[in-house]
Amino acid sequence: MPTFPTSPSYRSINTRVRNYNLSSESLNGRIQVRSLGSSRREFTVQFPPMTKADFEPIYDFIVARGGSYETFDIALENPTLATDETVTVRMNGDIQEFAAGVDGLYIFELDLIEEIT
């Protein structure tokens, strides 16, 4: 399994937990919810401004994954563990955006979905 580059390190991680439920609403306004009993984590990994040389390995890695087609491992902080956790993920969608500023620095964040096997 390919592993996401560890350098440069990311600046922050936003984690969301998505629960899967089915709900229906009757004409009188009563809502019934049924849990499908599953959930997954979604992450937004933000990087500090990077030079072109720092950004190129990350860019090459992302292009090689083919969007959301291929999974990969990434080390992410887990607030419930004392160490980082290796998570198998795929990109959330087939479009990843980055900005190249007038100062020559690249701004980038990556949206990921946990792959539950």
N, C-alpha and C positions, 0 to 999 in steps of 0.2 A: 504494500500500500504506500503510495507517495506521501511524503510528509511536508507540510507547509514550511517554508524557510523561517528560521528562528531569528534572523537578523535582517533588517532592523526590527527591534521589538515594537509591539503595538503600544499605543498610548492608553486606550481604554477598551473595555468590552461591555456592551449592553446585552443582557440576557433576558429573554422572554420565555415563559412556559406556556405552550398552547395546549389546552385541554379540548378534547373532541366530545361534543355533546350534540344531541338532536333535540330540537325544541319545536313545539307547535302551540298555536294560540287559537282558542275557540272564539266563536262569535261574541260570547259574553265577556271576553277578556281574560279568561283563565289560561295560564301558561303552564304547559307540562314539559318537563325536561328529563331526558334520559341520557345517562352517561354511556359512552361507548367504551369506557374503561382504558383509554389510552391518552398519552400526552407526549409531547416532544419539546425539545428546547430549540430556540432560534437565537442566533447571535449576530450582533453588529460589532465588528472589530475595527476600531479606528486607529490609524497610524499617524505619527507626528509628521510634519512636513519633511520630505526626503529629497535628496539630490537625485539626479537622473541615475547615477551609479548605484545608489541604494535601492531605487525603485525597480530597476531592470530585472533583478532575480525574481521579485514578486510578480511583476508583469509576465515574465516568461512562464512562471509556474501556473498562473491563472489561465493564460492562453492555452497551455498544454492540457488543461483539464476539460476543455470544450464546453464551457458554461456549466450547467447543472448536470451534465452527462456523467462525469466521473467523480467518485468519492475520494477523499483524502483525509489524512490525520492532521490534527493541529493541537498543540499544547495550549490549553486555556486555563485561566485561574478558576478555581472552584471555591466558593466561600465556605463550603462545609468540609473541605479537606485542607490539610496543612501544606500540601504541595500542588503543583499544577496537575491537571487531568488531561490525558490524551483522549480527544473526542474524534470520532469518525463523522465527517460532515460532507455536504455538497453545497455548492453555491445556490443561493436562493434566486433562481432565474438565470437567464442566459445573457443578461446585460450587466456589465460591471463598468462603472464610471470612475474616471479620475480627472483631476484638474491639474494643469500645469500653470503655475502662477507666473507673473511677469518677473518675479525674483528668481525664477529658475527652479523653484521647489515644487514637488508633486504632492498633492493632497489626495488621500485615498482612504476609503473605508470599504469593508467587505461584508456582505450579508450572507450568513450561513444558516443551514438547517441541519440539525442533528440527524444522522442516518441510524435508525434503530434496526438492528439485525436480529 
